[in-house]
C-alpha cells in the first residue's frame, strides 16, 4: 500500500494495484484448483479403499 500511496500519478497507482490484484486472483484460482484435486483424490481413495478411515 505504501508503494501505491507514494506513486506519482494515478495511472501508476492503478497499475501497481492491478498487478497486486491479478496476483491475488491467480493465487485464489490456484487454491481452488488445489482443493479440487484434493477432493478428487479423496473420492478416488474412498472408491478404491472404502473401509479406510484416512479418506473420510
Residue frames relative to the residue before (quaternion, step in Angstrom):
aa qw qx qy qz dx dy dz
X 1.0000 0.0000 0.0000 0.0000 0.00 0.00 0.00
X 0.6143 0.5488 -0.3609 0.4373 3.60 1.04 -0.67
X 0.6170 0.5411 -0.3471 0.4538 3.58 1.07 -0.69
X 0.6461 0.5034 -0.3144 0.4799 3.57 0.99 -0.82
X 0.6637 0.5077 -0.3065 0.4558 3.60 0.91 -0.88
X 0.7192 0.4510 -0.2492 0.4661 3.59 1.00 -0.83
X 0.4638 0.6899 -0.4576 0.3155 3.62 1.20 -0.18
X 0.5032 -0.7043 0.4337 0.2502 3.53 -1.08 0.80
X 0.7902 0.1803 -0.1030 0.5765 3.58 1.11 -0.59
X 0.6095 -0.5512 0.4131 0.3924 3.58 -1.18 0.41
X 0.6200 0.5520 -0.3399 0.4420 3.57 1.09 -0.70
X 0.6387 0.5163 -0.3163 0.4748 3.57 1.04 -0.82
X 0.6457 0.5158 -0.3110 0.4694 3.58 0.97 -0.86
X 0.6522 0.5115 -0.3074 0.4674 3.57 0.98 -0.87
X 0.6461 0.5267 -0.3163 0.4529 3.59 0.96 -0.82
X 0.6543 0.4999 -0.3055 0.4782 3.57 0.95 -0.87
X 0.6647 0.5028 -0.3005 0.4638 3.55 0.91 -0.92
X 0.6301 0.5347 -0.3276 0.4580 3.60 1.02 -0.79
X 0.6376 0.5256 -0.3277 0.4580 3.60 0.96 -0.84
X 0.6640 0.4991 -0.2998 0.4693 3.57 0.93 -0.91
X 0.6671 0.5023 -0.3006 0.4608 3.57 0.92 -0.89
X 0.6377 0.5227 -0.3302 0.4595 3.59 0.99 -0.78
X 0.6502 0.5020 -0.3146 0.4756 3.59 0.98 -0.82
X 0.6484 0.5128 -0.3172 0.4647 3.59 0.97 -0.80
X 0.6573 0.4995 -0.3092 0.4721 3.59 0.96 -0.83
X 0.6341 0.5230 -0.3239 0.4685 3.57 1.01 -0.79
X 0.6515 0.5058 -0.3129 0.4709 3.59 0.93 -0.85
X 0.6395 0.5234 -0.3186 0.4644 3.57 1.02 -0.79
X 0.6498 0.5017 -0.3075 0.4811 3.59 0.98 -0.82
X 0.6400 0.5204 -0.3227 0.4641 3.58 0.99 -0.82
X 0.6472 0.5143 -0.3185 0.4638 3.58 0.96 -0.84
X 0.6334 0.5231 -0.3230 0.4698 3.59 1.03 -0.76
X 0.6406 0.5159 -0.3155 0.4732 3.58 1.01 -0.79
X 0.6427 0.5199 -0.3186 0.4638 3.58 0.95 -0.87
X 0.6579 0.5060 -0.3122 0.4622 3.59 0.93 -0.87
X 0.6442 0.5200 -0.3185 0.4618 3.59 1.00 -0.79
X 0.6506 0.5083 -0.3142 0.4686 3.58 0.94 -0.87
X 0.6405 0.5134 -0.3223 0.4715 3.59 0.98 -0.82
X 0.6488 0.5194 -0.3187 0.4557 3.59 0.94 -0.83
X 0.6606 0.4881 -0.3065 0.4811 3.59 0.94 -0.84
X 0.6308 0.5341 -0.3291 0.4566 3.58 1.03 -0.74
X 0.6502 0.5054 -0.3081 0.4763 3.56 1.00 -0.84
X 0.6378 0.5237 -0.3216 0.4644 3.58 0.98 -0.84
X 0.6632 0.4947 -0.3003 0.4747 3.56 0.90 -0.90
X 0.6414 0.5246 -0.3157 0.4623 3.57 1.02 -0.80
X 0.6561 0.5072 -0.3066 0.4672 3.58 0.98 -0.85
X 0.6693 0.4905 -0.3021 0.4693 3.57 1.01 -0.79
X 0.6932 0.4737 -0.2710 0.4708 3.57 1.02 -0.80
X 0.7955 0.1079 -0.0163 0.5960 3.57 0.96 -0.93
X 0.1265 -0.8600 0.4885 0.0756 3.62 0.43 1.19
X 0.7105 0.4584 -0.2712 0.4598 3.61 1.10 -0.55
X 0.5114 0.6526 -0.4225 0.3663 3.61 1.25 -0.14
X 0.4218 -0.7260 0.4951 0.2232 3.55 -0.90 0.98
X 0.5750 0.6453 -0.3652 0.3459 3.59 1.10 -0.66
X 0.7128 0.4635 -0.2646 0.4551 3.64 1.07 -0.58
X 0.5248 0.6373 -0.4197 0.3772 3.61 1.21 0.14
